[in-house]
Amino acid sequence: CRQGGDHFWSKSRLNISLLMLDIEHLARSKGLR
């Protein structure tokens, strides 16, 4: 059970990092416009 939880957290962390990058990219493109 614990292993699955750790895997889930690492996966969500990766998703959050990607989400942050997407938001940053959107903010930059908006600023350029």
PQR file of N, CA, C, O and H, with PARSE charges and radii, in Angstrom:
ATOM      1  N   CYS A   1       0.838  -1.202   0.000 -0.4000 1.5000
ATOM      2  CA  CYS A   1       0.000   0.000   0.000 -0.0000 2.0000
ATOM      3  C   CYS A   1       0.872   1.251   0.000  0.5500 1.7000
ATOM      4  O   CYS A   1       0.637   2.183  -0.769 -0.5500 1.4000
ATOM      5  N   ARG A   2       1.873   1.262   0.864 -0.4000 1.5000
ATOM      6  CA  ARG A   2       2.706   2.458   0.982 -0.0000 2.0000
ATOM      7  C   ARG A   2       3.427   2.742  -0.336  0.5500 1.7000
ATOM      8  O   ARG A   2       3.527   3.891  -0.765 -0.5500 1.4000
ATOM      9  H   ARG A   2       2.063   0.505   1.489  0.4000 1.0000
ATOM     10  N   GLN A   3       3.932   1.670  -0.976 -0.4000 1.5000
ATOM     11  CA  GLN A   3       4.645   1.871  -2.242 -0.0000 2.0000
ATOM     12  C   GLN A   3       3.735   2.567  -3.252  0.5500 1.7000
ATOM     13  O   GLN A   3       4.154   3.501  -3.936 -0.5500 1.4000
ATOM     14  H   GLN A   3       3.850   0.736  -0.627  0.4000 1.0000
ATOM     15  N   GLY A   4       2.493   2.106  -3.339 -0.4000 1.5000
ATOM     16  CA  GLY A   4       1.558   2.699  -4.293 -0.0000 2.0000
ATOM     17  C   GLY A   4       1.343   4.175  -3.970  0.5500 1.7000
ATOM     18  O   GLY A   4       1.279   5.009  -4.874 -0.5500 1.4000
ATOM     19  H   GLY A   4       2.152   1.347  -2.784  0.4000 1.0000
ATOM     20  N   GLY A   5       1.231   4.500  -2.672 -0.4000 1.5000
ATOM     21  CA  GLY A   5       1.036   5.894  -2.282 -0.0000 2.0000
ATOM     22  C   GLY A   5       2.223   6.745  -2.714  0.5500 1.7000
ATOM     23  O   GLY A   5       2.046   7.835  -3.258 -0.5500 1.4000
ATOM     24  H   GLY A   5       1.283   3.823  -1.938  0.4000 1.0000
ATOM     25  N   ASP A   6       3.438   6.245  -2.472 -0.4000 1.5000
ATOM     26  CA  ASP A   6       4.629   7.003  -2.865 -0.0000 2.0000
ATOM     27  C   ASP A   6       4.628   7.227  -4.367  0.5500 1.7000
ATOM     28  O   ASP A   6       4.920   8.325  -4.842 -0.5500 1.4000
ATOM     29  H   ASP A   6       3.582   5.359  -2.030  0.4000 1.0000
ATOM     30  N   HIS A   7       4.297   6.179  -5.112 -0.4000 1.5000
ATOM     31  CA  HIS A   7       4.274   6.290  -6.576 -0.0000 2.0000
ATOM     32  C   HIS A   7       3.258   7.349  -6.996  0.5500 1.7000
ATOM     33  O   HIS A   7       3.525   8.164  -7.879 -0.5500 1.4000
ATOM     34  H   HIS A   7       4.059   5.287  -4.727  0.4000 1.0000
ATOM     35  N   PHE A   8       2.086   7.329  -6.351 -0.4000 1.5000
ATOM     36  CA  PHE A   8       1.032   8.294  -6.675 -0.0000 2.0000
ATOM     37  C   PHE A   8       1.513   9.719  -6.416  0.5500 1.7000
ATOM     38  O   PHE A   8       1.284  10.612  -7.231 -0.5500 1.4000
ATOM     39  H   PHE A   8       1.869   6.668  -5.633  0.4000 1.0000
ATOM     40  N   TRP A   9       2.183   9.932  -5.273 -0.4000 1.5000
ATOM     41  CA  TRP A   9       2.647  11.280  -4.927 -0.0000 2.0000
ATOM     42  C   TRP A   9       3.700  11.768  -5.902  0.5500 1.7000
ATOM     43  O   TRP A   9       3.671  12.924  -6.324 -0.5500 1.4000
ATOM     44  H   TRP A   9       2.369   9.206  -4.611  0.4000 1.0000
ATOM     45  N   SER A  10       4.634  10.893  -6.264 -0.4000 1.5000
ATOM     46  CA  SER A  10       5.678  11.308  -7.215 -0.0000 2.0000
ATOM     47  C   SER A  10       5.033  11.656  -8.555  0.5500 1.7000
ATOM     48  O   SER A  10       5.454  12.595  -9.230 -0.5500 1.4000
ATOM     49  H   SER A  10       4.658   9.954  -5.921  0.4000 1.0000
ATOM     50  N   LYS A  11       4.006  10.890  -8.934 -0.4000 1.5000
ATOM     51  CA  LYS A  11       3.325  11.142 -10.202 -0.0000 2.0000
ATOM     52  C   LYS A  11       2.615  12.496 -10.151  0.5500 1.7000
ATOM     53  O   LYS A  11       2.723  13.292 -11.083 -0.5500 1.4000
ATOM     54  H   LYS A  11       3.664  10.127  -8.386  0.4000 1.0000
ATOM     55  N   SER A  12       1.888  12.754  -9.057 -0.4000 1.5000
ATOM     56  CA  SER A  12       1.155  14.025  -8.944 -0.0000 2.0000
ATOM     57  C   SER A  12       2.138  15.185  -8.898  0.5500 1.7000
ATOM     58  O   SER A  12       1.868  16.254  -9.445 -0.5500 1.4000
ATOM     59  H   SER A  12       1.800  12.107  -8.299  0.4000 1.0000
ATOM     60  N   ARG A  13       3.297  14.972  -8.234 -0.4000 1.5000
ATOM     61  CA  ARG A  13       4.307  16.038  -8.171 -0.0000 2.0000
ATOM     62  C   ARG A  13       4.766  16.380  -9.578  0.5500 1.7000
ATOM     63  O   ARG A  13       4.916  17.551  -9.924 -0.5500 1.4000
ATOM     64  H   ARG A  13       3.516  14.104  -7.790  0.4000 1.0000
ATOM     65  N   LEU A  14       4.988  15.349 -10.387 -0.4000 1.5000
ATOM     66  CA  LEU A  14       5.437  15.567 -11.770 -0.0000 2.0000
ATOM     67  C   LEU A  14       4.358  16.342 -12.532  0.5500 1.7000
ATOM     68  O   LEU A  14       4.660  17.277 -13.273 -0.5500 1.4000
ATOM     69  H   LEU A  14       4.866  14.397 -10.106  0.4000 1.0000
ATOM     70  N   ASN A  15       3.099  15.942 -12.339 -0.4000 1.5000
ATOM     71  CA  ASN A  15       1.991  16.624 -13.022 -0.0000 2.0000
ATOM     72  C   ASN A  15       1.937  18.093 -12.617  0.5500 1.7000
ATOM     73  O   ASN A  15       1.720  18.966 -13.457 -0.5500 1.4000
ATOM     74  H   ASN A  15       2.854  15.182 -11.737  0.4000 1.0000
ATOM     75  N   ILE A  16       2.137  18.363 -11.324 -0.4000 1.5000
ATOM     76  CA  ILE A  16       2.093  19.745 -10.833 -0.0000 2.0000
ATOM     77  C   ILE A  16       3.210  20.560 -11.471  0.5500 1.7000
ATOM     78  O   ILE A  16       2.996  21.704 -11.874 -0.5500 1.4000
ATOM     79  H   ILE A  16       2.314  17.654 -10.642  0.4000 1.0000
ATOM     80  N   SER A  17       4.405  19.973 -11.564 -0.4000 1.5000
ATOM     81  CA  SER A  17       5.530  20.697 -12.166 -0.0000 2.0000
ATOM     82  C   SER A  17       5.203  21.031 -13.613  0.5500 1.7000
ATOM     83  O   SER A  17       5.466  22.143 -14.072 -0.5500 1.4000
ATOM     84  H   SER A  17       4.579  19.044 -11.237  0.4000 1.0000
ATOM     85  N   LEU A  18       4.630  20.072 -14.332 -0.4000 1.5000
ATOM     86  CA  LEU A  18       4.275  20.306 -15.737 -0.0000 2.0000
ATOM     87  C   LEU A  18       3.208  21.390 -15.824  0.5500 1.7000
ATOM     88  O   LEU A  18       3.251  22.237 -16.716 -0.5500 1.4000
ATOM     89  H   LEU A  18       4.416  19.169 -13.959  0.4000 1.0000
ATOM     90  N   LEU A  19       2.253  21.363 -14.901 -0.4000 1.5000
ATOM     91  CA  LEU A  19       1.191  22.362 -14.892 -0.0000 2.0000
ATOM     92  C   LEU A  19       1.781  23.747 -14.679  0.5500 1.7000
ATOM     93  O   LEU A  19       1.397  24.701 -15.357 -0.5500 1.4000
ATOM     94  H   LEU A  19       2.219  20.675 -14.177  0.4000 1.0000
ATOM     95  N   MET A  20       2.721  23.859 -13.731 -0.4000 1.5000
ATOM     96  CA  MET A  20       3.356  25.143 -13.449 -0.0000 2.0000
ATOM     97  C   MET A  20       4.074  25.646 -14.687  0.5500 1.7000
ATOM     98  O   MET A  20       4.006  26.831 -15.011 -0.5500 1.4000
ATOM     99  H   MET A  20       3.032  23.084 -13.181  0.4000 1.0000
ATOM    100  N   LEU A  21       4.762  24.749 -15.381 -0.4000 1.5000
ATOM    101  CA  LEU A  21       5.482  25.140 -16.598 -0.0000 2.0000
ATOM    102  C   LEU A  21       4.497  25.651 -17.640  0.5500 1.7000
ATOM    103  O   LEU A  21       4.760  26.649 -18.312 -0.5500 1.4000
ATOM    104  H   LEU A  21       4.818  23.785 -15.119  0.4000 1.0000
ATOM    105  N   ASP A  22       3.365  24.972 -17.775 -0.4000 1.5000
ATOM    106  CA  ASP A  22       2.345  25.389 -18.744 -0.0000 2.0000
ATOM    107  C   ASP A  22       1.836  26.784 -18.405  0.5500 1.7000
ATOM    108  O   ASP A  22       1.700  27.633 -19.286 -0.5500 1.4000
ATOM    109  H   ASP A  22       3.151  24.162 -17.229  0.4000 1.0000
ATOM    110  N   ILE A  23       1.554  27.019 -17.123 -0.4000 1.5000
ATOM    111  CA  ILE A  23       1.044  28.328 -16.686 -0.0000 2.0000
ATOM    112  C   ILE A  23       2.085  29.406 -16.969  0.5500 1.7000
ATOM    113  O   ILE A  23       1.751  30.490 -17.447 -0.5500 1.4000
ATOM    114  H   ILE A  23       1.664  26.330 -16.407  0.4000 1.0000
ATOM    115  N   GLU A  24       3.350  29.102 -16.669 -0.4000 1.5000
ATOM    116  CA  GLU A  24       4.420  30.074 -16.911 -0.0000 2.0000
ATOM    117  C   GLU A  24       4.500  30.394 -18.398  0.5500 1.7000
ATOM    118  O   GLU A  24       4.643  31.553 -18.787 -0.5500 1.4000
ATOM    119  H   GLU A  24       3.621  28.221 -16.280  0.4000 1.0000
ATOM    120  N   HIS A  25       4.409  29.366 -19.217 -0.4000 1.5000
ATOM    121  CA  HIS A  25       4.478  29.546 -20.672 -0.0000 2.0000
ATOM    122  C   HIS A  25       3.313  30.426 -21.149  0.5500 1.7000
ATOM    123  O   HIS A  25       3.500  31.329 -21.964 -0.5500 1.4000
ATOM    124  H   HIS A  25       4.293  28.424 -18.901  0.4000 1.0000
ATOM    125  N   LEU A  26       2.114  30.148 -20.630 -0.4000 1.5000
ATOM    126  CA  LEU A  26       0.937  30.938 -21.011 -0.0000 2.0000
ATOM    127  C   LEU A  26       1.120  32.390 -20.590  0.5500 1.7000
ATOM    128  O   LEU A  26       0.819  33.304 -21.357 -0.5500 1.4000
ATOM    129  H   LEU A  26       1.963  29.414 -19.967  0.4000 1.0000
ATOM    130  N   ALA A  27       1.611  32.602 -19.380 -0.4000 1.5000
ATOM    131  CA  ALA A  27       1.813  33.967 -18.882 -0.0000 2.0000
ATOM    132  C   ALA A  27       2.804  34.704 -19.772  0.5500 1.7000
ATOM    133  O   ALA A  27       2.608  35.877 -20.089 -0.5500 1.4000
ATOM    134  H   ALA A  27       1.856  31.859 -18.757  0.4000 1.0000
ATOM    135  N   ARG A  28       3.878  34.012 -20.178 -0.4000 1.5000
ATOM    136  CA  ARG A  28       4.894  34.642 -21.030 -0.0000 2.0000
ATOM    137  C   ARG A  28       4.301  35.010 -22.386  0.5500 1.7000
ATOM    138  O   ARG A  28       4.520  36.119 -22.873 -0.5500 1.4000
ATOM    139  H   ARG A  28       4.038  33.059 -19.920  0.4000 1.0000
ATOM    140  N   SER A  29       3.557  34.100 -22.996 -0.4000 1.5000
ATOM    141  CA  SER A  29       2.967  34.369 -24.316 -0.0000 2.0000
ATOM    142  C   SER A  29       1.974  35.526 -24.207  0.5500 1.7000
ATOM    143  O   SER A  29       1.872  36.343 -25.122 -0.5500 1.4000
ATOM    144  H   SER A  29       3.380  33.199 -22.600  0.4000 1.0000
ATOM    145  N   LYS A  30       1.249  35.598 -23.103 -0.4000 1.5000
ATOM    146  CA  LYS A  30       0.294  36.694 -22.905 -0.0000 2.0000
ATOM    147  C   LYS A  30       1.052  38.012 -22.779  0.5500 1.7000
ATOM    148  O   LYS A  30       0.636  39.035 -23.323 -0.5500 1.4000
ATOM    149  H   LYS A  30       1.332  34.934 -22.360  0.4000 1.0000
ATOM    150  N   GLY A  31       2.178  37.971 -22.050 -0.4000 1.5000
ATOM    151  CA  GLY A  31       2.975  39.178 -21.865 -0.0000 2.0000
ATOM    152  C   GLY A  31       3.552  39.663 -23.184  0.5500 1.7000
ATOM    153  O   GLY A  31       3.649  40.867 -23.422 -0.5500 1.4000
ATOM    154  H   GLY A  31       2.516  37.140 -21.609  0.4000 1.0000
ATOM    155  N   LEU A  32       3.941  38.713 -24.049 -0.4000 1.5000
ATOM    156  CA  LEU A  32       4.523  39.079 -25.346 -0.0000 2.0000
ATOM    157  C   LEU A  32       3.469  39.748 -26.217  0.5500 1.7000
ATOM    158  O   LEU A  32       3.774  40.649 -26.998 -0.5500 1.4000
ATOM    159  H   LEU A  32       3.863  37.735 -23.856  0.4000 1.0000
ATOM    160  N   ARG A  33       2.211  39.292 -26.073 -0.4000 1.5000
ATOM    161  CA  ARG A  33       1.131  39.886 -26.860 -0.0000 2.0000
ATOM    162  C   ARG A  33       0.863  41.277 -26.321  0.5500 1.7000
ATOM    163  O   ARG A  33      -0.013  41.977 -26.829 -0.5500 1.4000
ATOM    164  H   ARG A  33       1.964  38.560 -25.438  0.4000 1.0000
TER
END
